[in-house]
């Protein structure tokens, strides 16, 4: 039964990590490619997106702590 539990935890952590990557891409790379990073306010918004992605990534790592031996 631990195998099923561990597989579900791993899938949840993978989904959260993928969401974190999507947040970083949407908030950082998309404005950079479209050329909207010229203003100072956009840099602050970009840092907020990076922070949100980092928080999701660390939350995904915390979820992996629920794996059973």
QUIURUR-V814976 format. One record per pair of residues at least 12 apart in sequence whose C-alpha atoms are under 10 Angstrom apart, sorted by the first residue. I is the first residue (numbers start at 1). GAP is how many residues later the second one is. D is the distance in whole Angstrom. If there is no record, write none. Layout:
BEGIN
I GAP D
I GAP D
END
This chain:
BEGIN
1 67 10
2 65 8
2 66 6
2 67 7
3 64 9
3 65 8
3 66 9
5 61 9
5 62 7
5 63 8
6 58 9
6 60 8
6 61 5
6 62 6
6 63 9
7 60 9
8 59 9
9 51 10
9 54 7
9 55 6
9 56 9
9 57 7
9 58 7
9 59 10
10 50 9
10 51 10
10 53 8
10 54 7
10 55 10
10 56 9
10 57 8
11 53 10
12 48 8
12 51 8
12 52 9
13 43 10
13 44 9
13 45 10
13 46 8
13 47 5
13 48 7
13 49 8
13 50 6
13 51 6
13 52 10
14 43 9
14 46 7
14 47 9
14 49 10
14 50 9
15 45 8
16 37 10
16 40 6
16 41 7
16 42 9
16 43 8
16 44 5
16 45 9
16 47 9
17 36 8
17 37 9
17 38 10
17 39 7
17 40 5
17 41 8
17 42 8
17 43 6
17 44 8
18 35 10
18 38 9
18 39 8
18 42 9
19 34 8
19 37 7
19 38 8
19 41 10
20 29 9
20 30 9
20 31 10
20 32 7
20 33 4
20 34 7
20 35 8
20 36 5
20 37 6
20 38 9
20 39 10
20 40 9
21 29 9
21 31 10
21 32 6
21 33 9
21 35 9
21 36 8
22 31 8
23 26 6
23 27 8
23 28 10
23 29 7
23 30 6
23 31 9
23 33 9
24 22 8
24 23 9
24 24 9
24 25 6
24 26 5
24 27 9
24 28 8
24 29 5
24 30 8
25 24 9
25 25 9
25 28 9
26 20 9
26 23 8
26 24 10
27 15 10
27 18 8
27 19 6
27 20 8
27 21 8
27 22 5
27 23 7
27 25 9
27 26 9
28 14 9
28 15 9
28 17 9
28 18 5
28 19 8
28 20 9
28 21 7
28 22 7
29 17 9
31 12 10
31 15 8
32 14 9
END
